[in-house]
Amino acid sequence: MRQLEFDFSNRYKILAEASGGKLTEEDVYNLETYGAKHPSEFAPDPADEPKPGYCVCGEKDCPDEYAHMTSGY
């Protein structure tokens, strides 16, 4: 009986084809490895950014703005 050679590239290709064209081989790899199709899915939402001149804590011209931004307020 002939054994089917099954390496990673074949695996991703098979899964991409099974998606009916919705996913590429790279999408399948990224979903399996990172849980997202594209790195842009990890980008922060621009609506969450503070307005210019405001700190993430909500205070205008906050004296501790640097500490808040770098500590994960």
PDB file of N, CA, C, O and CB in Angstrom:
ATOM      1  N   MET A   1       0.841  -1.181   0.000  1.00  0.00           N
ATOM      2  CA  MET A   1       0.000   0.000   0.000  1.00  0.00           C
ATOM      3  C   MET A   1       0.886   1.244   0.000  1.00  0.00           C
ATOM      4  O   MET A   1       1.820   1.358   0.794  1.00  0.00           O
ATOM      5  CB  MET A   1      -0.957  -0.002   1.220  1.00  0.00           C
ATOM      6  N   ARG A   2       0.584   2.150  -0.884  1.00  0.00           N
ATOM      7  CA  ARG A   2       1.365   3.381  -1.016  1.00  0.00           C
ATOM      8  C   ARG A   2       0.950   4.373   0.069  1.00  0.00           C
ATOM      9  O   ARG A   2      -0.236   4.636   0.267  1.00  0.00           O
ATOM     10  CB  ARG A   2       1.178   4.006  -2.426  1.00  0.00           C
ATOM     11  N   GLN A   3       1.934   4.911   0.760  1.00  0.00           N
ATOM     12  CA  GLN A   3       1.627   5.895   1.804  1.00  0.00           C
ATOM     13  C   GLN A   3       1.488   7.281   1.192  1.00  0.00           C
ATOM     14  O   GLN A   3       2.261   7.671   0.316  1.00  0.00           O
ATOM     15  CB  GLN A   3       2.721   5.899   2.894  1.00  0.00           C
ATOM     16  N   LEU A   4       0.513   8.002   1.659  1.00  0.00           N
ATOM     17  CA  LEU A   4       0.297   9.370   1.210  1.00  0.00           C
ATOM     18  C   LEU A   4       1.292  10.283   1.917  1.00  0.00           C
ATOM     19  O   LEU A   4       1.352  10.320   3.146  1.00  0.00           O
ATOM     20  CB  LEU A   4      -1.166   9.824   1.479  1.00  0.00           C
ATOM     21  N   GLU A   5       2.067  11.017   1.128  1.00  0.00           N
ATOM     22  CA  GLU A   5       3.008  11.959   1.711  1.00  0.00           C
ATOM     23  C   GLU A   5       2.214  13.190   2.151  1.00  0.00           C
ATOM     24  O   GLU A   5       1.536  13.824   1.343  1.00  0.00           O
ATOM     25  CB  GLU A   5       4.148  12.339   0.693  1.00  0.00           C
ATOM     26  N   PHE A   6       2.305  13.512   3.418  1.00  0.00           N
ATOM     27  CA  PHE A   6       1.474  14.577   3.983  1.00  0.00           C
ATOM     28  C   PHE A   6       2.369  15.551   4.733  1.00  0.00           C
ATOM     29  O   PHE A   6       2.598  15.385   5.931  1.00  0.00           O
ATOM     30  CB  PHE A   6       0.374  13.996   4.926  1.00  0.00           C
ATOM     31  N   ASP A   7       2.871  16.555   4.047  1.00  0.00           N
ATOM     32  CA  ASP A   7       3.670  17.565   4.727  1.00  0.00           C
ATOM     33  C   ASP A   7       2.818  18.809   4.953  1.00  0.00           C
ATOM     34  O   ASP A   7       1.653  18.857   4.557  1.00  0.00           O
ATOM     35  CB  ASP A   7       4.945  17.909   3.910  1.00  0.00           C
ATOM     36  N   PHE A   8       3.404  19.804   5.586  1.00  0.00           N
ATOM     37  CA  PHE A   8       2.634  20.994   5.940  1.00  0.00           C
ATOM     38  C   PHE A   8       2.090  21.729   4.728  1.00  0.00           C
ATOM     39  O   PHE A   8       0.950  22.192   4.755  1.00  0.00           O
ATOM     40  CB  PHE A   8       3.483  21.929   6.748  1.00  0.00           C
ATOM     41  N   SER A   9       2.879  21.849   3.663  1.00  0.00           N
ATOM     42  CA  SER A   9       2.400  22.594   2.503  1.00  0.00           C
ATOM     43  C   SER A   9       1.188  21.909   1.881  1.00  0.00           C
ATOM     44  O   SER A   9       0.247  22.580   1.455  1.00  0.00           O
ATOM     45  CB  SER A   9       3.516  22.741   1.463  1.00  0.00           C
ATOM     46  N   ASN A  10       1.205  20.575   1.827  1.00  0.00           N
ATOM     47  CA  ASN A  10       0.039  19.847   1.318  1.00  0.00           C
ATOM     48  C   ASN A  10      -1.170  20.073   2.214  1.00  0.00           C
ATOM     49  O   ASN A  10      -2.291  20.254   1.738  1.00  0.00           O
ATOM     50  CB  ASN A  10       0.344  18.346   1.211  1.00  0.00           C
ATOM     51  N   ARG A  11      -0.928  20.058   3.484  1.00  0.00           N
ATOM     52  CA  ARG A  11      -2.011  20.220   4.460  1.00  0.00           C
ATOM     53  C   ARG A  11      -2.726  21.555   4.279  1.00  0.00           C
ATOM     54  O   ARG A  11      -3.955  21.603   4.224  1.00  0.00           O
ATOM     55  CB  ARG A  11      -1.463  20.111   5.886  1.00  0.00           C
ATOM     56  N   TYR A  12      -1.959  22.634   4.189  1.00  0.00           N
ATOM     57  CA  TYR A  12      -2.563  23.956   4.047  1.00  0.00           C
ATOM     58  C   TYR A  12      -3.254  24.109   2.692  1.00  0.00           C
ATOM     59  O   TYR A  12      -4.290  24.763   2.579  1.00  0.00           O
ATOM     60  CB  TYR A  12      -1.502  25.045   4.221  1.00  0.00           C
ATOM     61  N   LYS A  13      -2.667  23.498   1.678  1.00  0.00           N
ATOM     62  CA  LYS A  13      -3.272  23.547   0.353  1.00  0.00           C
ATOM     63  C   LYS A  13      -4.614  22.821   0.345  1.00  0.00           C
ATOM     64  O   LYS A  13      -5.591  23.322  -0.211  1.00  0.00           O
ATOM     65  CB  LYS A  13      -2.329  22.935  -0.689  1.00  0.00           C
ATOM     66  N   ILE A  14      -4.660  21.656   0.955  1.00  0.00           N
ATOM     67  CA  ILE A  14      -5.901  20.872   1.020  1.00  0.00           C
ATOM     68  C   ILE A  14      -6.985  21.637   1.772  1.00  0.00           C
ATOM     69  O   ILE A  14      -8.134  21.694   1.332  1.00  0.00           O
ATOM     70  CB  ILE A  14      -5.648  19.510   1.699  1.00  0.00           C
ATOM     71  N   LEU A  15      -6.616  22.221   2.901  1.00  0.00           N
ATOM     72  CA  LEU A  15      -7.593  22.971   3.696  1.00  0.00           C
ATOM     73  C   LEU A  15      -8.064  24.230   2.972  1.00  0.00           C
ATOM     74  O   LEU A  15      -9.238  24.592   3.052  1.00  0.00           O
ATOM     75  CB  LEU A  15      -6.992  23.346   5.051  1.00  0.00           C
ATOM     76  N   ALA A  16      -7.153  24.896   2.267  1.00  0.00           N
ATOM     77  CA  ALA A  16      -7.534  26.094   1.511  1.00  0.00           C
ATOM     78  C   ALA A  16      -8.506  25.716   0.401  1.00  0.00           C
ATOM     79  O   ALA A  16      -9.495  26.415   0.180  1.00  0.00           O
ATOM     80  CB  ALA A  16      -6.284  26.796   0.918  1.00  0.00           C
ATOM     81  N   GLU A  17      -8.236  24.624  -0.295  1.00  0.00           N
ATOM     82  CA  GLU A  17      -9.145  24.167  -1.355  1.00  0.00           C
ATOM     83  C   GLU A  17     -10.501  23.768  -0.788  1.00  0.00           C
ATOM     84  O   GLU A  17     -11.534  23.996  -1.417  1.00  0.00           O
ATOM     85  CB  GLU A  17      -8.531  22.985  -2.115  1.00  0.00           C
ATOM     86  N   ALA A  18     -10.496  23.173   0.400  1.00  0.00           N
ATOM     87  CA  ALA A  18     -11.747  22.751   1.035  1.00  0.00           C
ATOM     88  C   ALA A  18     -12.598  23.946   1.467  1.00  0.00           C
ATOM     89  O   ALA A  18     -13.801  23.805   1.684  1.00  0.00           O
ATOM     90  CB  ALA A  18     -11.449  21.864   2.243  1.00  0.00           C
ATOM     91  N   SER A  19     -11.981  25.110   1.591  1.00  0.00           N
ATOM     92  CA  SER A  19     -12.739  26.297   2.012  1.00  0.00           C
ATOM     93  C   SER A  19     -13.563  26.884   0.870  1.00  0.00           C
ATOM     94  O   SER A  19     -14.329  27.825   1.073  1.00  0.00           O
ATOM     95  CB  SER A  19     -11.790  27.360   2.558  1.00  0.00           C
ATOM     96  N   GLY A  20     -13.407  26.334  -0.312  1.00  0.00           N
ATOM     97  CA  GLY A  20     -14.172  26.832  -1.455  1.00  0.00           C
ATOM     98  C   GLY A  20     -13.698  28.180  -1.953  1.00  0.00           C
ATOM     99  O   GLY A  20     -14.489  28.955  -2.490  1.00  0.00           O
ATOM    100  N   GLY A  21     -12.428  28.470  -1.785  1.00  0.00           N
ATOM    101  CA  GLY A  21     -11.876  29.734  -2.265  1.00  0.00           C
ATOM    102  C   GLY A  21     -11.964  30.876  -1.265  1.00  0.00           C
ATOM    103  O   GLY A  21     -11.544  31.992  -1.568  1.00  0.00           O
ATOM    104  N   LYS A  22     -12.501  30.617  -0.084  1.00  0.00           N
ATOM    105  CA  LYS A  22     -12.613  31.672   0.927  1.00  0.00           C
ATOM    106  C   LYS A  22     -11.281  31.944   1.625  1.00  0.00           C
ATOM    107  O   LYS A  22     -11.047  33.049   2.114  1.00  0.00           O
ATOM    108  CB  LYS A  22     -13.666  31.294   1.959  1.00  0.00           C
ATOM    109  N   LEU A  23     -10.411  30.933   1.671  1.00  0.00           N
ATOM    110  CA  LEU A  23      -9.137  31.068   2.366  1.00  0.00           C
ATOM    111  C   LEU A  23      -7.990  30.682   1.439  1.00  0.00           C
ATOM    112  O   LEU A  23      -8.121  29.792   0.600  1.00  0.00           O
ATOM    113  CB  LEU A  23      -9.117  30.201   3.638  1.00  0.00           C
ATOM    114  N   THR A  24      -6.867  31.370   1.608  1.00  0.00           N
ATOM    115  CA  THR A  24      -5.641  30.990   0.905  1.00  0.00           C
ATOM    116  C   THR A  24      -4.853  30.061   1.823  1.00  0.00           C
ATOM    117  O   THR A  24      -5.209  29.883   2.988  1.00  0.00           O
ATOM    118  CB  THR A  24      -4.788  32.255   0.499  1.00  0.00           C
ATOM    119  N   GLU A  25      -3.784  29.471   1.299  1.00  0.00           N
ATOM    120  CA  GLU A  25      -2.932  28.621   2.132  1.00  0.00           C
ATOM    121  C   GLU A  25      -2.351  29.431   3.292  1.00  0.00           C
ATOM    122  O   GLU A  25      -2.241  28.937   4.414  1.00  0.00           O
ATOM    123  CB  GLU A  25      -1.795  27.994   1.289  1.00  0.00           C
ATOM    124  N   GLU A  26      -1.985  30.674   3.007  1.00  0.00           N
ATOM    125  CA  GLU A  26      -1.436  31.543   4.058  1.00  0.00           C
ATOM    126  C   GLU A  26      -2.494  31.845   5.125  1.00  0.00           C
ATOM    127  O   GLU A  26      -2.176  31.874   6.314  1.00  0.00           O
ATOM    128  CB  GLU A  26      -0.908  32.863   3.445  1.00  0.00           C
ATOM    129  N   ASP A  27      -3.747  32.069   4.713  1.00  0.00           N
ATOM    130  CA  ASP A  27      -4.825  32.304   5.671  1.00  0.00           C
ATOM    131  C   ASP A  27      -4.991  31.106   6.598  1.00  0.00           C
ATOM    132  O   ASP A  27      -5.153  31.267   7.808  1.00  0.00           O
ATOM    133  CB  ASP A  27      -6.143  32.596   4.938  1.00  0.00           C
ATOM    134  N   VAL A  28      -4.950  29.906   6.026  1.00  0.00           N
ATOM    135  CA  VAL A  28      -5.111  28.679   6.820  1.00  0.00           C
ATOM    136  C   VAL A  28      -3.975  28.570   7.837  1.00  0.00           C
ATOM    137  O   VAL A  28      -4.206  28.270   9.008  1.00  0.00           O
ATOM    138  CB  VAL A  28      -5.139  27.420   5.899  1.00  0.00           C
ATOM    139  N   TYR A  29      -2.749  28.817   7.379  1.00  0.00           N
ATOM    140  CA  TYR A  29      -1.594  28.769   8.283  1.00  0.00           C
ATOM    141  C   TYR A  29      -1.746  29.793   9.413  1.00  0.00           C
ATOM    142  O   TYR A  29      -1.555  29.468  10.585  1.00  0.00           O
ATOM    143  CB  TYR A  29      -0.285  29.028   7.500  1.00  0.00           C
ATOM    144  N   ASN A  30      -2.090  31.030   9.048  1.00  0.00           N
ATOM    145  CA  ASN A  30      -2.234  32.090  10.050  1.00  0.00           C
ATOM    146  C   ASN A  30      -3.350  31.782  11.042  1.00  0.00           C
ATOM    147  O   ASN A  30      -3.194  32.016  12.241  1.00  0.00           O
ATOM    148  CB  ASN A  30      -2.505  33.428   9.367  1.00  0.00           C
ATOM    149  N   LEU A  31      -4.468  31.262  10.559  1.00  0.00           N
ATOM    150  CA  LEU A  31      -5.559  30.917  11.466  1.00  0.00           C
ATOM    151  C   LEU A  31      -5.139  29.828  12.449  1.00  0.00           C
ATOM    152  O   LEU A  31      -5.450  29.899  13.638  1.00  0.00           O
ATOM    153  CB  LEU A  31      -6.784  30.463  10.672  1.00  0.00           C
ATOM    154  N   GLU A  32      -4.438  28.834  11.947  1.00  0.00           N
ATOM    155  CA  GLU A  32      -4.002  27.742  12.815  1.00  0.00           C
ATOM    156  C   GLU A  32      -2.954  28.201  13.818  1.00  0.00           C
ATOM    157  O   GLU A  32      -2.990  27.819  14.987  1.00  0.00           O
ATOM    158  CB  GLU A  32      -3.451  26.597  11.981  1.00  0.00           C
ATOM    159  N   THR A  33      -2.015  29.029  13.348  1.00  0.00           N
ATOM    160  CA  THR A  33      -0.895  29.442  14.186  1.00  0.00           C
ATOM    161  C   THR A  33      -1.245  30.581  15.141  1.00  0.00           C
ATOM    162  O   THR A  33      -0.885  30.545  16.317  1.00  0.00           O
ATOM    163  CB  THR A  33       0.258  29.854  13.318  1.00  0.00           C
ATOM    164  N   TYR A  34      -1.953  31.599  14.626  1.00  0.00           N
ATOM    165  CA  TYR A  34      -2.186  32.812  15.406  1.00  0.00           C
ATOM    166  C   TYR A  34      -3.644  33.060  15.777  1.00  0.00           C
ATOM    167  O   TYR A  34      -3.932  33.909  16.620  1.00  0.00           O
ATOM    168  CB  TYR A  34      -1.680  33.981  14.651  1.00  0.00           C
ATOM    169  N   GLY A  35      -4.553  32.335  15.165  1.00  0.00           N
ATOM    170  CA  GLY A  35      -5.974  32.548  15.450  1.00  0.00           C
ATOM    171  C   GLY A  35      -6.562  33.727  14.700  1.00  0.00           C
ATOM    172  O   GLY A  35      -7.651  34.191  15.038  1.00  0.00           O
ATOM    173  N   ALA A  36      -5.859  34.223  13.683  1.00  0.00           N
ATOM    174  CA  ALA A  36      -6.335  35.340  12.862  1.00  0.00           C
ATOM    175  C   ALA A  36      -5.805  35.156  11.447  1.00  0.00           C
ATOM    176  O   ALA A  36      -4.736  34.583  11.241  1.00  0.00           O
ATOM    177  CB  ALA A  36      -5.882  36.719  13.455  1.00  0.00           C
ATOM    178  N   LYS A  37      -6.574  35.654  10.466  1.00  0.00           N
ATOM    179  CA  LYS A  37      -6.134  35.507   9.081  1.00  0.00           C
ATOM    180  C   LYS A  37      -5.027  36.493   8.710  1.00  0.00           C
ATOM    181  O   LYS A  37      -4.167  36.177   7.888  1.00  0.00           O
ATOM    182  CB  LYS A  37      -7.309  35.689   8.146  1.00  0.00           C
ATOM    183  N   HIS A  38      -5.044  37.664   9.302  1.00  0.00           N
ATOM    184  CA  HIS A  38      -4.098  38.707   8.901  1.00  0.00           C
ATOM    185  C   HIS A  38      -3.651  39.488  10.135  1.00  0.00           C
ATOM    186  O   HIS A  38      -4.445  39.679  11.056  1.00  0.00           O
ATOM    187  CB  HIS A  38      -4.735  39.662   7.847  1.00  0.00           C
ATOM    188  N   PRO A  39      -2.398  39.941  10.173  1.00  0.00           N
ATOM    189  CA  PRO A  39      -1.916  40.699  11.329  1.00  0.00           C
ATOM    190  C   PRO A  39      -2.734  41.956  11.632  1.00  0.00           C
ATOM    191  O   PRO A  39      -2.758  42.416  12.773  1.00  0.00           O
ATOM    192  CB  PRO A  39      -0.487  41.086  11.108  1.00  0.00           C
ATOM    193  N   SER A  40      -3.396  42.508  10.632  1.00  0.00           N
ATOM    194  CA  SER A  40      -4.186  43.725  10.861  1.00  0.00           C
ATOM    195  C   SER A  40      -5.335  43.480  11.841  1.00  0.00           C
ATOM    196  O   SER A  40      -5.883  44.429  12.402  1.00  0.00           O
ATOM    197  CB  SER A  40      -4.741  44.252   9.533  1.00  0.00           C
ATOM    198  N   GLU A  41      -5.699  42.222  12.047  1.00  0.00           N
ATOM    199  CA  GLU A  41      -6.763  41.917  13.008  1.00  0.00           C
ATOM    200  C   GLU A  41      -6.334  42.200  14.444  1.00  0.00           C
ATOM    201  O   GLU A  41      -7.172  42.292  15.341  1.00  0.00           O
ATOM    202  CB  GLU A  41      -7.186  40.461  12.878  1.00  0.00           C
ATOM    203  N   PHE A  42      -5.027  42.338  14.659  1.00  0.00           N
ATOM    204  CA  PHE A  42      -4.521  42.653  15.996  1.00  0.00           C
ATOM    205  C   PHE A  42      -4.333  44.147  16.215  1.00  0.00           C
ATOM    206  O   PHE A  42      -3.976  44.571  17.314  1.00  0.00           O
ATOM    207  CB  PHE A  42      -3.211  41.942  16.231  1.00  0.00           C
ATOM    208  N   ALA A  43      -4.567  44.941  15.193  1.00  0.00           N
ATOM    209  CA  ALA A  43      -4.381  46.388  15.292  1.00  0.00           C
ATOM    210  C   ALA A  43      -5.427  46.991  16.235  1.00  0.00           C
ATOM    211  O   ALA A  43      -6.570  46.536  16.268  1.00  0.00           O
ATOM    212  CB  ALA A  43      -4.471  47.047  13.891  1.00  0.00           C
ATOM    213  N   PRO A  44      -5.039  48.008  16.996  1.00  0.00           N
ATOM    214  CA  PRO A  44      -6.012  48.654  17.876  1.00  0.00           C
ATOM    215  C   PRO A  44      -7.079  49.394  17.068  1.00  0.00           C
ATOM    216  O   PRO A  44      -6.819  49.872  15.964  1.00  0.00           O
ATOM    217  CB  PRO A  44      -5.304  49.626  18.830  1.00  0.00           C
ATOM    218  N   ASP A  45      -8.251  49.477  17.620  1.00  0.00           N
ATOM    219  CA  ASP A  45      -9.350  50.184  16.977  1.00  0.00           C
ATOM    220  C   ASP A  45      -9.084  51.683  17.079  1.00  0.00           C
ATOM    221  O   ASP A  45      -8.902  52.191  18.186  1.00  0.00           O
ATOM    222  CB  ASP A  45     -10.721  49.810  17.626  1.00  0.00           C
ATOM    223  N   PRO A  46      -9.055  52.402  15.965  1.00  0.00           N
ATOM    224  CA  PRO A  46      -8.796  53.849  16.020  1.00  0.00           C
ATOM    225  C   PRO A  46      -9.802  54.598  16.892  1.00  0.00           C
ATOM    226  O   PRO A  46      -9.476  55.660  17.422  1.00  0.00           O
ATOM    227  CB  PRO A  46      -8.816  54.430  14.618  1.00  0.00           C
ATOM    228  N   ALA A  47     -10.995  54.080  17.050  1.00  0.00           N
ATOM    229  CA  ALA A  47     -11.993  54.737  17.892  1.00  0.00           C
ATOM    230  C   ALA A  47     -11.598  54.698  19.370  1.00  0.00           C
ATOM    231  O   ALA A  47     -12.102  55.486  20.169  1.00  0.00           O
ATOM    232  CB  ALA A  47     -13.360  54.078  17.700  1.00  0.00           C
ATOM    233  N   ASP A  48     -10.693  53.778  19.733  1.00  0.00           N
ATOM    234  CA  ASP A  48     -10.252  53.667  21.124  1.00  0.00           C
ATOM    235  C   ASP A  48      -9.124  54.627  21.466  1.00  0.00           C
ATOM    236  O   ASP A  48      -8.767  54.770  22.635  1.00  0.00           O
ATOM    237  CB  ASP A  48      -9.812  52.259  21.409  1.00  0.00           C
ATOM    238  N   GLU A  49      -8.560  55.282  20.467  1.00  0.00           N
ATOM    239  CA  GLU A  49      -7.461  56.214  20.710  1.00  0.00           C
ATOM    240  C   GLU A  49      -8.007  57.508  21.319  1.00  0.00           C
ATOM    241  O   GLU A  49      -9.070  57.983  20.919  1.00  0.00           O
ATOM    242  CB  GLU A  49      -6.688  56.511  19.393  1.00  0.00           C
ATOM    243  N   PRO A  50      -7.277  58.081  22.292  1.00  0.00           N
ATOM    244  CA  PRO A  50      -7.752  59.338  22.885  1.00  0.00           C
ATOM    245  C   PRO A  50      -7.652  60.496  21.883  1.00  0.00           C
ATOM    246  O   PRO A  50      -6.849  60.466  20.950  1.00  0.00           O
ATOM    247  CB  PRO A  50      -6.942  59.668  24.157  1.00  0.00           C
ATOM    248  N   LYS A  51      -8.473  61.495  22.100  1.00  0.00           N
ATOM    249  CA  LYS A  51      -8.426  62.692  21.254  1.00  0.00           C
ATOM    250  C   LYS A  51      -7.102  63.400  21.491  1.00  0.00           C
ATOM    251  O   LYS A  51      -6.525  63.270  22.571  1.00  0.00           O
ATOM    252  CB  LYS A  51      -9.629  63.648  21.549  1.00  0.00           C
ATOM    253  N   PRO A  52      -6.602  64.152  20.502  1.00  0.00           N
ATOM    254  CA  PRO A  52      -5.343  64.885  20.689  1.00  0.00           C
ATOM    255  C   PRO A  52      -5.417  65.789  21.925  1.00  0.00           C
ATOM    256  O   PRO A  52      -6.397  66.505  22.133  1.00  0.00           O
ATOM    257  CB  PRO A  52      -5.019  65.727  19.432  1.00  0.00           C
ATOM    258  N   GLY A  53      -4.361  65.736  22.734  1.00  0.00           N
ATOM    259  CA  GLY A  53      -4.298  66.550  23.945  1.00  0.00           C
ATOM    260  C   GLY A  53      -4.866  65.856  25.164  1.00  0.00           C
ATOM    261  O   GLY A  53      -4.751  66.381  26.271  1.00  0.00           O
ATOM    262  N   TYR A  54      -5.482  64.678  24.995  1.00  0.00           N
ATOM    263  CA  TYR A  54      -6.069  63.946  26.106  1.00  0.00           C
ATOM    264  C   TYR A  54      -5.271  62.674  26.381  1.00  0.00           C
ATOM    265  O   TYR A  54      -4.726  62.050  25.471  1.00  0.00           O
ATOM    266  CB  TYR A  54      -7.539  63.608  25.813  1.00  0.00           C
ATOM    267  N   CYS A  55      -5.220  62.318  27.629  1.00  0.00           N
ATOM    268  CA  CYS A  55      -4.548  61.103  28.079  1.00  0.00           C
ATOM    269  C   CYS A  55      -5.521  59.926  27.963  1.00  0.00           C
ATOM    270  O   CYS A  55      -6.726  60.125  27.811  1.00  0.00           O
ATOM    271  CB  CYS A  55      -4.030  61.260  29.547  1.00  0.00           C
ATOM    272  N   VAL A  56      -4.999  58.715  28.034  1.00  0.00           N
ATOM    273  CA  VAL A  56      -5.874  57.542  28.011  1.00  0.00           C
ATOM    274  C   VAL A  56      -6.762  57.476  29.252  1.00  0.00           C
ATOM    275  O   VAL A  56      -7.779  56.782  29.253  1.00  0.00           O
ATOM    276  CB  VAL A  56      -5.040  56.266  27.901  1.00  0.00           C
ATOM    277  N   CYS A  57      -6.383  58.191  30.301  1.00  0.00           N
ATOM    278  CA  CYS A  57      -7.208  58.227  31.512  1.00  0.00           C
ATOM    279  C   CYS A  57      -8.383  59.196  31.361  1.00  0.00           C
ATOM    280  O   CYS A  57      -9.297  59.215  32.185  1.00  0.00           O
ATOM    281  CB  CYS A  57      -6.354  58.626  32.723  1.00  0.00           C
ATOM    282  N   GLY A  58      -8.341  60.007  30.283  1.00  0.00           N
ATOM    283  CA  GLY A  58      -9.432  60.940  30.022  1.00  0.00           C
ATOM    284  C   GLY A  58      -9.145  62.372  30.420  1.00  0.00           C
ATOM    285  O   GLY A  58      -9.922  63.272  30.101  1.00  0.00           O
ATOM    286  N   GLU A  59      -8.037  62.597  31.114  1.00  0.00           N
ATOM    287  CA  GLU A  59      -7.691  63.945  31.565  1.00  0.00           C
ATOM    288  C   GLU A  59      -6.968  64.711  30.460  1.00  0.00           C
ATOM    289  O   GLU A  59      -6.107  64.165  29.769  1.00  0.00           O
ATOM    290  CB  GLU A  59      -6.816  63.884  32.833  1.00  0.00           C
ATOM    291  N   LYS A  60      -7.333  65.988  30.305  1.00  0.00           N
ATOM    292  CA  LYS A  60      -6.666  66.835  29.303  1.00  0.00           C
ATOM    293  C   LYS A  60      -5.325  67.295  29.875  1.00  0.00           C
ATOM    294  O   LYS A  60      -5.245  67.723  31.026  1.00  0.00           O
ATOM    295  CB  LYS A  60      -7.563  68.073  28.909  1.00  0.00           C
ATOM    296  N   ASP A  61      -4.283  67.203  29.064  1.00  0.00           N
ATOM    297  CA  ASP A  61      -2.919  67.592  29.462  1.00  0.00           C
ATOM    298  C   ASP A  61      -2.500  66.926  30.777  1.00  0.00           C
ATOM    299  O   ASP A  61      -1.993  67.592  31.679  1.00  0.00           O
ATOM    300  CB  ASP A  61      -2.824  69.122  29.603  1.00  0.00           C
ATOM    301  N   CYS A  62      -2.704  65.659  30.877  1.00  0.00           N
ATOM    302  CA  CYS A  62      -2.379  64.880  32.085  1.00  0.00           C
ATOM    303  C   CYS A  62      -0.863  64.884  32.326  1.00  0.00           C
ATOM    304  O   CYS A  62      -0.091  64.597  31.411  1.00  0.00           O
ATOM    305  CB  CYS A  62      -2.902  63.413  31.952  1.00  0.00           C
ATOM    306  N   PRO A  63      -0.437  65.207  33.548  1.00  0.00           N
ATOM    307  CA  PRO A  63       1.000  65.223  33.831  1.00  0.00           C
ATOM    308  C   PRO A  63       1.609  63.813  33.836  1.00  0.00           C
ATOM    309  O   PRO A  63       2.824  63.664  33.699  1.00  0.00           O
ATOM    310  CB  PRO A  63       1.255  65.898  35.176  1.00  0.00           C
ATOM    311  N   ASP A  64       0.780  62.792  33.990  1.00  0.00           N
ATOM    312  CA  ASP A  64       1.266  61.411  34.027  1.00  0.00           C
ATOM    313  C   ASP A  64       0.957  60.652  32.739  1.00  0.00           C
ATOM    314  O   ASP A  64       0.902  59.422  32.741  1.00  0.00           O
ATOM    315  CB  ASP A  64       0.658  60.679  35.209  1.00  0.00           C
ATOM    316  N   GLU A  65       0.756  61.374  31.649  1.00  0.00           N
ATOM    317  CA  GLU A  65       0.364  60.743  30.390  1.00  0.00           C
ATOM    318  C   GLU A  65       1.365  59.682  29.933  1.00  0.00           C
ATOM    319  O   GLU A  65       0.962  58.605  29.492  1.00  0.00           O
ATOM    320  CB  GLU A  65       0.212  61.798  29.312  1.00  0.00           C
ATOM    321  N   TYR A  66       2.654  59.970  30.033  1.00  0.00           N
ATOM    322  CA  TYR A  66       3.661  59.006  29.598  1.00  0.00           C
ATOM    323  C   TYR A  66       3.553  57.715  30.416  1.00  0.00           C
ATOM    324  O   TYR A  66       3.587  56.618  29.858  1.00  0.00           O
ATOM    325  CB  TYR A  66       5.079  59.610  29.727  1.00  0.00           C
ATOM    326  N   ALA A  67       3.427  57.846  31.711  1.00  0.00           N
ATOM    327  CA  ALA A  67       3.300  56.667  32.566  1.00  0.00           C
ATOM    328  C   ALA A  67       2.039  55.870  32.237  1.00  0.00           C
ATOM    329  O   ALA A  67       2.063  54.640  32.226  1.00  0.00           O
ATOM    330  CB  ALA A  67       3.287  57.081  34.038  1.00  0.00           C
ATOM    331  N   HIS A  68       0.952  56.564  31.971  1.00  0.00           N
ATOM    332  CA  HIS A  68      -0.288  55.874  31.636  1.00  0.00           C
ATOM    333  C   HIS A  68      -0.171  55.129  30.304  1.00  0.00           C
ATOM    334  O   HIS A  68      -0.648  54.001  30.177  1.00  0.00           O
ATOM    335  CB  HIS A  68      -1.446  56.871  31.580  1.00  0.00           C
ATOM    336  N   MET A  69       0.455  55.751  29.329  1.00  0.00           N
ATOM    337  CA  MET A  69       0.588  55.135  28.001  1.00  0.00           C
ATOM    338  C   MET A  69       1.512  53.938  28.025  1.00  0.00           C
ATOM    339  O   MET A  69       1.286  52.971  27.297  1.00  0.00           O
ATOM    340  CB  MET A  69       1.098  56.148  26.994  1.00  0.00           C
ATOM    341  N   THR A  70       2.552  53.980  28.848  1.00  0.00           N
ATOM    342  CA  THR A  70       3.536  52.902  28.838  1.00  0.00           C
ATOM    343  C   THR A  70       3.252  51.800  29.845  1.00  0.00           C
ATOM    344  O   THR A  70       3.865  50.735  29.782  1.00  0.00           O
ATOM    345  CB  THR A  70       4.889  53.462  29.098  1.00  0.00           C
ATOM    346  N   SER A  71       2.332  52.038  30.773  1.00  0.00           N
ATOM    347  CA  SER A  71       2.053  51.023  31.792  1.00  0.00           C
ATOM    348  C   SER A  71       0.836  50.185  31.472  1.00  0.00           C
ATOM    349  O   SER A  71       0.510  49.256  32.211  1.00  0.00           O
ATOM    350  CB  SER A  71       1.866  51.675  33.128  1.00  0.00           C
ATOM    351  N   GLY A  72       0.157  50.499  30.378  1.00  0.00           N
ATOM    352  CA  GLY A  72      -1.050  49.732  30.027  1.00  0.00           C
ATOM    353  C   GLY A  72      -2.231  50.131  30.882  1.00  0.00           C
ATOM    354  O   GLY A  72      -2.987  49.271  31.335  1.00  0.00           O
ATOM    355  N   TYR A  73      -2.402  51.415  31.110  1.00  0.00           N
ATOM    356  CA  TYR A  73      -3.462  51.968  31.947  1.00  0.00           C
ATOM    357  C   TYR A  73      -4.786  51.277  31.731  1.00  0.00           C
ATOM    358  O   TYR A  73      -5.779  51.632  32.366  1.00  0.00           O
ATOM    359  CB  TYR A  73      -3.617  53.436  31.686  1.00  0.00           C
TER     360      TYR A  73
END
